[in-house]
Structures are given as C-alpha cells and as structure tokens.
C-alpha cells in the first residue's frame, strides 16, 4: 500500500511538472514588463516660498495626455493614480491610441482600456488602478495618447507648468481622434505609468529626483529633461528594451514633504516597485539645501536647516532599501545653483555644503556608480555656476542643451 501511494505521488509530481513546463516556457517567451513612461503622483500645493505654482485645477470631462514612450513592446498596461486623491474617483472610460510626432492620432489605433474586464470603474482614494494587459505593438519613441473620461468633477493632482493635457468639458470623447472644444490645462497626470511587455532581457532605469529630473525648462513637453534625452539617444541607437521611468517631481525634497511626499517616503512606490527596475539614478537634494532656513508659508515658520550629514543619511537609507531588493543605485552629483533667481535659495554658505555632498557622492564608494552631472554642466571658469549655454535662464535648471549633456553623461556611465 505504501509503495503504491509513493508511486502515485511520484506520478502526480511528474504530471504536475509536465503541466508546468509549457506555462513556464510561455512565460519566458512573453518577455518582461518594463516602465516605458512614468510621472510620479504629487500633492496639490497651496503655498510655496516662490510663487510659480497655481491651485490644483478641478476638472470634469475628457482629459487627454500625449506621452512619449521609451521602450517598445507588444502589450501595454496603463496605471491610473488615486494616490493623492482624498475620495474615490469615478472613471467613466479610458482609451489608448498611437499618434505621430506632431501628436495626430491614428483613429484606427484607438482601443478601450479595461480594468478587471470593466470599462467604467472606481479609482480608489489613495491607491493606484492598473488596466488589463492590452495587445498593442508600440515602437520605442512612439507617442501614446491616453484619454480618460471623468463624469464628475475631480480635483486633479498638483498644477505644474511642466505638465499639460487637453481638456474637453462635457460628455465622453475618449473614442474620438480629435477632441471638440478643448483647452490646454497645466497639471500633473492622473495617468502615472505606461508599462510595456518587451523581451526577456528588458529592464527599467528609474530617474529619481526633483525638477531637474522632471525636466523643468525643457522646450519640448514630450521630451522631459535628461531622462527624455537619454531615451531619445537609446531610440536612435535602436535599443528598444530599456525603459526610462522619470520619477522627478518639481520642488521635491529628500527629507521632508512639501511638493509631493518626501523622496524617502515615495522611494518604494516610485522607484523600487517599478516593473523591471534594475537601476536607479538618484539626483535629489538641491531643494533640501536651497530651502534650508527659508520661510515656510505652509507652517508660518522656517524650513529646517539642512547639513551635508542630513542628506547623506537620507541617501544611505535609499541605497540600503534598494540593495535589499538587488537594485543598483547610481549617485548623481548636485548641479550648480549659485546665482539662482530665487531669493535666499543659493548662498555661499549653502554652496560649501553642496560641494561637501558632491565630494561624498564621488568618493565614498557607497553608490554602485557615480554620474557627475555637476561636472557636465558647470562653467569651467566659475565652477559654482551653471554654464550659460546650459542654463534655462534661472541659473538653476538646465536648458535643453544642458539636459542633453547630462543625458550624454548618463549614456557614457551605463556604457550602452
């Protein structure tokens, strides 16, 4: 009896293994999901020391986003974000389509997005919502157009001059190629990721940071900063299986919440949890330093005074959390900010701290690699200032030419 039982168990294991083998083979053939486009959820901001943000807009109707993808693939998924919403959001419908370089939609490419099989869904407050995988052949560098119909008014994520969408008030227009009666609106997206299924060797590089990562000052809204420029270089070389996920939030800080959750608070969501992530480029801390000791209109007090050791402790936490998941972190030096047009933001005393932080990034050996963005954009004749041709005009954020040389520094570092 015992021998017969053992024999049956063995046959059962063999049968199970035989059944699993085709599934495993299919999974391997299907390839790997990566983030082909991303934008980190942020919080509405009522006040800032420097008045260039507007109140978060309230919208109803169809919102349409044009998004330039990095990696190509055969299937797509779209992530909607309720992360910053205080109440649930009704999603009447959503579609995805492909457009040409001028943003003109191919009407034949418009396809409905479903969520667990449904087209009309509830986006839960404080949580994301991921669409069902959809067969769609996308090339690297393609422009994806995601349209979302909001039947009831919604206060959108933070107003942001670096992010815009088309907005058509009224009925559902997600299925048409050209929206009627639209206006442009400045705000961060309720769409926060487009994932693609690429080949089995595909991977994602997450660019984690503030406005200098998000691309403030860039002229092309579809080419956001150095991450967008790096994706463009990859596309030009025919590299189709590397996704570049831009996790920059303008005004964001490592240590404290202000514009969006702090870097330490959002690191897991915006970096470690990204599909296919193997590497993170960490370029953040200039706002911690720049706002140090300045008036804080949110509290009617002062911002914390920040030291080099404070920021280094934050970096070490991110490194440790990434390494625990086998993910590499590449430290990027803080770019020059003396001469900044924001009063009190950059001072000689703060420049000493920036130099100390950069020295630690370059020499500590605690990162898996170092990308010297400071060296890429600084003025050789005045190394504490950004080179004029790389300056967008505020002595802090790079121009498109500045973002291009930063992308070249990242390209050389990764040795694609």
C-alpha positions, -999 to +999 in steps of 0.1 A: +000+000+000+027+024+010+047+017-022+015+023-043+009+056-025+045+067-031+042+057-067+010+077-072+026+107-055+056+104-078+034+102-109+014+132-096+046+152-093+058+142-127+024+151-142+024+185-124+059+192-137+048+183-172+019+206-169+040+235-156+067+232-183+046+247-211+034+275-188+070+283-178+081+283-215+052+306-224+061+330-195+097+331-207+087+337-243+063+365-233+092+386-221+094+412-193+073+441-183+091+475-180+080+511-174+081+528-208+068+562-194+062+575-159+052+605-139+052+604-101+020+613-083+022+645-064+002+665-039-017+698-045+003+726-031-014+757-016+017+778-009+053+779-018+082+803-009+084+811-047+051+818-064+051+798-097+026+771-088-011+776-092-040+760-073-048+724-084-075+725-111-109+710-107-120+692-139-149+672-154-150+657-189-123+641-211-086+645-202-061+636-229-024+631-224+003+627-251+031+606-237+064+597-255+074+561-247+109+549-242+109+511-246+089+492-272+068+462-267+038+440-278+014+447-249+006+477-228-008+485-194-018+519-180-015+529-144-040+554-131-033+571-098-056+579-069-026+581-046-032+618-039-070+617-040-089+622-007-120+604-021-127+578-048-127+590-084-153+577-110-137+567-143-163+566-170-140+552-196-104+553-208-087+546-241-052+544-255-041+553-290-009+560-310+000+593-326+026+607-350+054+631-339+030+660-343+005+644-319-021+635-346-039+603-335-043+573-358-080+568-354-076+531-362-053+526-332-078+538-305-086+510-282-106+509-249-088+502-217-105+478-192-099+472-156-106+437-144-128+435-175-148+466-168-147+499-187-163+521-160-146+517-127-139+533-094-104+547-088-099+541-051-087+570-029-050+567-020-044+538-044-034+530-080-055+513-106-038+491-133-055+484-166-057+449-181-029+439-205-038+450-240-021+437-272-006+468-289+026+469-309+045+500-298+078+511-311+104+528-289+099+565-290+063+562-300+038+588-288+010+571-269-022+590-263-042+581-232-077+596-227-097+594-195-134+604-191-143+618-157-181+620-154-179+640-121-157+669-110-123+659-097-096+680-081-066+669-101-030+664-088-008+694-084-008+721-110+026+720-127+039+742-155+060+713-168+030+690-174-001+697-196-031+680-211-060+686-234-093+690-216-128+689-231-157+696-207-189+676-210-196+642-225-172+613-231-149+619-261-123+592-253-131+573-285-126+602-310-093+612-327-099+649-323-114+664-292-140+692-295-140+725-276-107+718-258-083+739-238-048+732-225-045+727-188-014+726-166-014+698-141+004+665-132-012+635-148-038+612-133-021+587-156+012+579-139+027+550-159+026+531-192+041+497-189+050+476-220+059+439-223+093+438-240+118+409-244+132+387-217+163+409-213+144+442-209+149+464-179+139+498-165+162+526-153+144+549-129+155+585-128+146+597-093+147+633-083+132+668-085+125+694-112+160+689-128+150+653-134+114+661-143+126+685-169+117+720-158+128+744-185+127+719-214+111+733-245+095+700-258+068+689-234+072+653-246+110+653-240+112+658-203+147+667-192+177+645-192+157+612-189+138+620-220+170+630-238+186+597-227+156+577-240+159+596-273+195+585-276+186+549-269+159+550-296+183+565-321+207+536-315+180+510-319+179+500-283+143+491-278+142+471-245+154+497-219+126+517-203+134+551-188+110+560-159+110+596-150+103+598-112+110+635-109+087+659-091+095+696-093+101+711-058+105+676-042+129+671-013+147+640+001+140+646+037+106+665+040+072+665+023+063+697+005+058+693-032+048+657-032+058+632-005+095+633+005+119+613-015+123+589+014+086+585+017+079+578-020+111+559-029+094+524-026+064+535-047+082+555-074+114+535-077+116+501-060+082+489-072+086+499-108+083+468-131+117+456-144+138+481-124+174+472-122+190+506-117+181+539-101+198+573-108+194+594-077+196+632-083+179+649-054+187+672-025+191+706-041+157+717-028+165+705+007+196+726+006+181+756-012+150+759+011+171+753+042+164+781+067+139+800+044+104+810+053+079+781+052+045+795+042+028+762+049+037+764+086+043+802+091+078+792+104+111+783+088+123+753+068+147+730+087+183+739+084+200+711+064+236+699+067+255+676+044+253+648+070+215+651+069+213+645+032+240+618+033+219+599+059+189+601+035+210+588+006+222+559+027+187+549+035+178+548-001+209+528-010+201+503+017+165+499+007+174+493-030+202+469-022+178+448-001+160+442-034+191+437-055+187+471-073+217+493-081+217+529-071+238+554-091+246+587-073+244+618-093+262+650-082+241+681-074+243+706-102+254+743-097+229+767-082+248+799-073+232+829-089+197+814-087+169+839-092+151+826-062+159+848-032+180+831-005+179+798-023+216+797-032+242+813-009+280+809-005+274+790+028+250+766+010+275+762-018+300+749+007+275+722+017+268+713-019+305+708-025+307+686+006+278+665-006+292+661-041+326+651-027+309+624-007+290+612-037+321+610-058+345+594-033+325+575-006+322+543-027+287+538-012+268+541-045+270+514-072+283+541-096+285+579-099+272+602-127+289+636-124+262+659-137+279+688-118+310+684-140+288+680-171+270+714-168+292+737-147+311+767-160+348+758-161+356+795-154+332+796-125+325+760-113+299+771-087+277+784-116+260+766-144+275+773-179+254+800-196+246+778-227+233+751-203+211+774-183+174+778-190+175+813-176+171+809-138+207+798-130+193+766-116+175+745-142+193+733-173+183+743-209+176+716-235+214+718-243+221+712-206+198+683-204+214+668-235+249+669-220+235+653-188+220+625-209+253+620-226+270+617-191+244+590-182+249+573-215+286+571-210+282+559-175+259+530-184+280+522-215+251+512-237 
